Amino acid sequence: MQPVAEVSVSPSQARSLVTAQFPSLAGQRVTLAGEGWDNTAYRVGRDWVFRFPRRAVGAGCLEHEIAVMPAVAARLDLPVSHAELVGEPTAGFPWRFAGHRWLPGRTSCSVRLDDDARGRLARPLGRFLAQLHAIDADTARSLGAPEDEHDRVDPGGRVPRARQRIEQLVAEGLLPEAGPWFDALDDAATRTGSLRPASALVHGDLYARHLLVGSGGESAPGALLGVIDWGDVHAGEPALDLAIVDLMLPPGPRAAFFDDYGTPDPATRSLARVRAIGHAAATGLWAHEVRDEGLLDASRWALGNALLADG
């Protein structure tokens, strides 16, 4: 399921690319920080993480992030990743790459939060998305944000794909049956109404792996510390990000989220649920493929949670 890399960057190549263009970082330790569909990330010293596209589509996403996020970061109270160092293509690497400040915290799927810790995310997430979505679509475009080029919230395309992924999860023994999720998808899809024009700047891929949280010590478990990986940022439909309600929050704390964010109309709430089920099914399959047990657990939790009505 994970796309094959068109270009792979080894640790030694990452070190060479960084030190050639940013000599002040020469001699810093370079370690693999993670690899996703579109980028390979290396931590450089204590303060930096550099993302190198694996595919041409990832390079395009990174260009959007480079253009948009410095201005957006200044408008948000919560720390977010944004490029401060931009490397240019070379004879050995065909695309630009980007250096971000290393943000504290751990991805929420690596911490395995209990329901109490998840509940503590409700208000910070509500405030964060209220600030983000206050940036209207025209302003987003002026900052360099693209349109939604992938029909991310079109139920006509998303529901069949979500059903297919649910069937795959059942076939892999990761879900007991498909029926409850098929029913939830069909019910939500009937309530979404017609598609609407883009209205706000959206993260575009907001889920457990892109939320940084405290894990004890200096920060309480579940404290929201930052949001990373903005390659899907665009002028779009807020429901795309509001899927985080089903992906991360048990029914009871959802009211606190909506107290700070505002109450979406029923069609938006239904679109968010369609997105949540489809996204959790996709990340669950991918996590199973790459043996990421933390993300697999988070995805399966989200699928069960998305069946529950708001408390």
Summary of the structure (lengths in Angstrom):
residues: 311
radius of gyration: 19.1
end to end distance: 35.0
largest distance: 57.6
contacts: 1064
relative contact order: 0.15
helix: 47%
strand: 15%
